[in-house]
Amino acid sequence: MTDRFEFTVSVGAEELAYLRRRAHFLEAVIVQVLRDKGRVREWFSAAELAGVRLPGLPATKAGITRLARAEAWRVREVHGRGGIRFEYHVTSLPPRAFDQLIALIVEAIPEPEPERIELRLPAAPRPVLADDTTTAPPWTLPLLRLVKSGAVASVASAVARLEATLPPSLDAPTAHQVEEALARMGIRLPA
């Protein structure tokens, strides 16, 4: 038994072209939204399209309206002060006009101000070096456990207990090293 599920769908060439143009439009919208969230538009009136003079489109409002009807563009009615007007969806435009409109939309979007762009990356961790003075020796934690448990009363007894408990691969600290380590942590034991 396989974990794959194969699924095939037939899509007409016209619908596929629409979906590709819609995806291209949405990419441009994403750029627009990121730069200027208040001006996202995807529906345009015939007058607006005529005013932009897109390649492959008539230069007049009436010409665009006739072309839109002939090619069955996606349309919506908008009620306003002057009555009803029709707006056409950007993906209905012929390919050359669509591409030019997308280019105009992207060009009209102002670049973000450099001071508003913030890229915050986490600081790279500092490499731990064997001779790093901020790295505690491997016997520090066992020493703290001994001090906390009350099993040691002096630096000498701490050294003796550490020698007995540390694995053979670790060198036991000297009394001076134990005293310095405890002093850095604010702990004082008699010698």
C-alpha positions as a LaTeX table, in Angstrom:
\begin{tabular}{lrrr}
\hline
Residue & $x$ (\AA) & $y$ (\AA) & $z$ (\AA) \\
\hline
Met1 & 0.00 & 0.00 & 0.00 \\
Thr2 & 1.36 & 3.42 & $-0.92$ \\
Asp3 & 0.94 & 6.73 & 0.87 \\
Arg4 & 0.34 & 8.56 & $-2.38$ \\
Phe5 & $-3.04$ & 9.69 & $-3.59$ \\
Glu6 & $-3.13$ & 10.60 & $-7.25$ \\
Phe7 & $-5.78$ & 13.07 & $-8.32$ \\
Thr8 & $-6.28$ & 14.46 & $-11.81$ \\
Val9 & $-8.54$ & 17.31 & $-12.82$ \\
Ser10 & $-9.30$ & 18.50 & $-16.31$ \\
Val11 & $-9.28$ & 22.27 & $-16.69$ \\
Gly12 & $-10.17$ & 24.02 & $-19.89$ \\
Ala13 & $-7.52$ & 26.19 & $-21.55$ \\
Glu14 & $-9.56$ & 29.36 & $-20.99$ \\
Glu15 & $-10.04$ & 28.60 & $-17.28$ \\
Leu16 & $-6.36$ & 27.71 & $-16.90$ \\
Ala17 & $-5.36$ & 31.01 & $-18.54$ \\
Tyr18 & $-7.72$ & 32.84 & $-16.15$ \\
Leu19 & $-6.22$ & 31.07 & $-13.13$ \\
Arg20 & $-2.68$ & 31.87 & $-14.24$ \\
Arg21 & $-3.54$ & 35.55 & $-14.73$ \\
Arg22 & $-5.32$ & 35.59 & $-11.37$ \\
Ala23 & $-2.24$ & 34.11 & $-9.67$ \\
His24 & $-0.04$ & 36.74 & $-11.36$ \\
Phe25 & $-2.45$ & 39.44 & $-10.21$ \\
Leu26 & $-2.45$ & 38.14 & $-6.65$ \\
Glu27 & 1.36 & 38.21 & $-6.59$ \\
Ala28 & 1.20 & 41.89 & $-7.56$ \\
Val29 & $-1.48$ & 42.48 & $-4.91$ \\
Ile30 & 0.73 & 40.93 & $-2.27$ \\
Val31 & 3.47 & 43.38 & $-3.17$ \\
Gln32 & 0.94 & 46.21 & $-3.12$ \\
Val33 & $-0.53$ & 45.12 & 0.21 \\
Leu34 & 2.89 & 44.90 & 1.77 \\
Arg35 & 3.81 & 48.37 & 0.57 \\
Asp36 & 0.51 & 50.25 & 0.68 \\
Lys37 & $-2.33$ & 48.36 & 2.30 \\
Gly38 & $-5.02$ & 50.96 & 1.55 \\
Arg39 & $-4.97$ & 50.91 & $-2.24$ \\
Val40 & $-5.66$ & 47.31 & $-3.23$ \\
Arg41 & $-7.97$ & 47.15 & $-6.25$ \\
Glu42 & $-8.97$ & 44.42 & $-8.63$ \\
Trp43 & $-12.08$ & 45.90 & $-10.30$ \\
Phe44 & $-11.81$ & 48.76 & $-12.80$ \\
Ser45 & $-14.39$ & 50.77 & $-14.73$ \\
Ala46 & $-14.24$ & 51.09 & $-18.50$ \\
Ala47 & $-13.36$ & 54.79 & $-18.08$ \\
Glu48 & $-10.40$ & 53.91 & $-15.84$ \\
Leu49 & $-9.15$ & 51.28 & $-18.27$ \\
Ala50 & $-9.52$ & 53.68 & $-21.22$ \\
Gly51 & $-7.63$ & 56.36 & $-19.30$ \\
Val52 & $-4.65$ & 54.07 & $-18.76$ \\
Arg53 & $-4.39$ & 53.22 & $-22.49$ \\
Leu54 & $-3.42$ & 49.59 & $-22.14$ \\
Pro55 & $-2.10$ & 47.69 & $-25.18$ \\
Gly56 & $-4.74$ & 45.58 & $-26.90$ \\
Leu57 & $-7.64$ & 47.60 & $-25.47$ \\
Pro58 & $-9.73$ & 50.27 & $-27.20$ \\
Ala59 & $-8.91$ & 53.84 & $-26.20$ \\
Thr60 & $-12.53$ & 54.74 & $-25.38$ \\
Lys61 & $-14.94$ & 53.77 & $-22.63$ \\
Ala62 & $-17.53$ & 52.62 & $-25.17$ \\
Gly63 & $-14.94$ & 50.54 & $-27.02$ \\
Ile64 & $-13.88$ & 48.80 & $-23.81$ \\
Thr65 & $-17.51$ & 48.15 & $-22.86$ \\
Arg66 & $-18.19$ & 46.56 & $-26.29$ \\
Leu67 & $-15.05$ & 44.40 & $-26.01$ \\
Ala68 & $-15.97$ & 43.34 & $-22.48$ \\
Arg69 & $-19.43$ & 42.22 & $-23.62$ \\
Ala70 & $-18.09$ & 40.44 & $-26.69$ \\
Glu71 & $-15.49$ & 38.53 & $-24.67$ \\
Ala72 & $-17.76$ & 37.97 & $-21.61$ \\
Trp73 & $-15.43$ & 39.59 & $-19.08$ \\
Arg74 & $-16.13$ & 39.16 & $-15.40$ \\
Val75 & $-18.25$ & 42.16 & $-14.50$ \\
Arg76 & $-19.97$ & 43.64 & $-11.47$ \\
Glu77 & $-22.48$ & 46.44 & $-11.06$ \\
Val78 & $-21.58$ & 49.36 & $-8.82$ \\
His79 & $-24.32$ & 51.70 & $-7.64$ \\
Gly80 & $-23.23$ & 55.30 & $-7.20$ \\
Arg81 & $-24.40$ & 58.91 & $-7.48$ \\
Gly82 & $-24.52$ & 58.75 & $-11.25$ \\
Gly83 & $-26.50$ & 55.51 & $-11.29$ \\
Ile84 & $-25.14$ & 52.08 & $-12.13$ \\
Arg85 & $-21.71$ & 51.61 & $-13.63$ \\
Phe86 & $-19.93$ & 48.42 & $-14.55$ \\
Glu87 & $-16.52$ & 47.39 & $-13.33$ \\
Tyr88 & $-14.41$ & 44.68 & $-14.88$ \\
His89 & $-12.15$ & 42.28 & $-13.06$ \\
Val90 & $-8.46$ & 42.65 & $-13.80$ \\
Thr91 & $-8.13$ & 38.99 & $-14.79$ \\
Ser92 & $-10.63$ & 39.48 & $-17.62$ \\
Leu93 & $-8.27$ & 41.71 & $-19.56$ \\
Pro94 & $-6.44$ & 40.36 & $-22.61$ \\
Pro95 & $-2.94$ & 39.10 & $-21.70$ \\
Arg96 & $-0.94$ & 42.12 & $-22.96$ \\
Ala97 & $-3.29$ & 44.61 & $-21.28$ \\
Phe98 & $-3.27$ & 42.54 & $-18.10$ \\
Asp99 & 0.53 & 42.41 & $-17.96$ \\
Gln100 & 0.82 & 46.16 & $-18.57$ \\
Leu101 & $-1.76$ & 46.94 & $-15.87$ \\
Ile102 & 0.12 & 44.75 & $-13.40$ \\
Ala103 & 3.34 & 46.57 & $-14.26$ \\
Leu104 & 1.61 & 49.93 & $-13.72$ \\
Ile105 & 0.20 & 48.80 & $-10.37$ \\
Val106 & 3.60 & 47.68 & $-9.15$ \\
Glu107 & 5.33 & 50.83 & $-10.46$ \\
Ala108 & 2.78 & 53.08 & $-8.72$ \\
Ile109 & 3.49 & 51.53 & $-5.36$ \\
Pro110 & 5.93 & 53.63 & $-3.37$ \\
Glu111 & 9.03 & 51.92 & $-2.11$ \\
Pro112 & 9.02 & 51.41 & 1.63 \\
Glu113 & 11.03 & 53.91 & 3.60 \\
Pro114 & 14.41 & 52.42 & 4.54 \\
Glu115 & 14.05 & 53.33 & 8.20 \\
Arg116 & 10.78 & 51.36 & 8.37 \\
Ile117 & 12.38 & 48.15 & 7.15 \\
Glu118 & 13.51 & 46.13 & 10.11 \\
Leu119 & 15.24 & 42.83 & 9.73 \\
Arg120 & 15.92 & 41.32 & 13.09 \\
Leu121 & 18.04 & 38.24 & 13.07 \\
Pro122 & 18.97 & 36.44 & 16.24 \\
Ala123 & 22.53 & 37.04 & 17.34 \\
Ala124 & 24.87 & 34.25 & 16.40 \\
Pro125 & 25.83 & 32.18 & 19.40 \\
Arg126 & 29.32 & 32.80 & 20.65 \\
Pro127 & 31.61 & 29.87 & 19.98 \\
Val128 & 32.69 & 28.13 & 23.15 \\
Leu129 & 36.44 & 27.86 & 23.33 \\
Ala130 & 38.35 & 25.51 & 25.59 \\
Asp131 & 40.25 & 28.39 & 27.20 \\
Asp132 & 37.20 & 30.70 & 27.38 \\
Thr133 & 37.16 & 32.38 & 30.79 \\
Thr134 & 33.35 & 32.56 & 30.78 \\
Thr135 & 33.00 & 28.81 & 30.49 \\
Ala136 & 32.75 & 27.07 & 33.83 \\
Pro137 & 35.00 & 24.05 & 34.34 \\
Pro138 & 33.22 & 20.67 & 34.18 \\
Trp139 & 33.63 & 20.16 & 37.94 \\
Thr140 & 31.64 & 23.32 & 38.81 \\
Leu141 & 28.21 & 21.69 & 38.87 \\
Pro142 & 29.30 & 18.80 & 41.14 \\
Leu143 & 30.97 & 21.39 & 43.41 \\
Leu144 & 27.74 & 23.41 & 43.65 \\
Arg145 & 25.79 & 20.27 & 44.48 \\
Leu146 & 28.22 & 19.47 & 47.29 \\
Val147 & 28.02 & 23.01 & 48.70 \\
Lys148 & 24.23 & 23.11 & 48.44 \\
Ser149 & 23.81 & 19.75 & 50.15 \\
Gly150 & 26.02 & 20.90 & 53.04 \\
Ala151 & 28.39 & 17.95 & 52.50 \\
Val152 & 31.45 & 20.22 & 52.53 \\
Ala153 & 32.45 & 22.73 & 55.17 \\
Ser154 & 35.73 & 24.00 & 53.70 \\
Val155 & 37.61 & 24.39 & 50.44 \\
Ala156 & 39.88 & 21.47 & 51.42 \\
Ser157 & 36.90 & 19.16 & 52.03 \\
Ala158 & 35.36 & 20.25 & 48.70 \\
Val159 & 38.56 & 19.35 & 46.85 \\
Ala160 & 38.73 & 15.98 & 48.59 \\
Arg161 & 35.08 & 15.15 & 47.82 \\
Leu162 & 35.46 & 16.25 & 44.20 \\
Glu163 & 38.52 & 14.03 & 43.74 \\
Ala164 & 36.45 & 11.09 & 44.97 \\
Thr165 & 33.36 & 11.81 & 42.85 \\
Leu166 & 34.72 & 13.06 & 39.52 \\
Pro167 & 35.22 & 10.56 & 36.69 \\
Pro168 & 38.84 & 9.54 & 36.05 \\
Ser169 & 38.82 & 11.43 & 32.72 \\
Leu170 & 38.48 & 14.77 & 34.57 \\
Asp171 & 41.30 & 16.31 & 36.56 \\
Ala172 & 40.32 & 17.35 & 40.07 \\
Pro173 & 40.65 & 21.07 & 40.74 \\
Thr174 & 43.18 & 22.57 & 43.07 \\
Ala175 & 42.13 & 24.35 & 46.25 \\
His176 & 42.94 & 27.68 & 44.57 \\
Gln177 & 40.67 & 26.84 & 41.54 \\
Val178 & 37.80 & 25.85 & 43.84 \\
Glu179 & 38.21 & 29.01 & 45.89 \\
Glu180 & 38.18 & 31.20 & 42.72 \\
Ala181 & 35.14 & 29.42 & 41.28 \\
Leu182 & 33.20 & 29.84 & 44.52 \\
Ala183 & 34.25 & 33.51 & 44.79 \\
Arg184 & 32.93 & 34.21 & 41.26 \\
Met185 & 29.57 & 32.81 & 42.41 \\
Gly186 & 29.64 & 34.79 & 45.66 \\
Ile187 & 30.21 & 31.77 & 47.91 \\
Arg188 & 32.86 & 31.82 & 50.63 \\
Leu189 & 34.11 & 28.73 & 52.41 \\
Pro190 & 36.92 & 28.55 & 54.92 \\
Ala191 & 40.19 & 27.17 & 53.56 \\
\hline
\end{tabular}
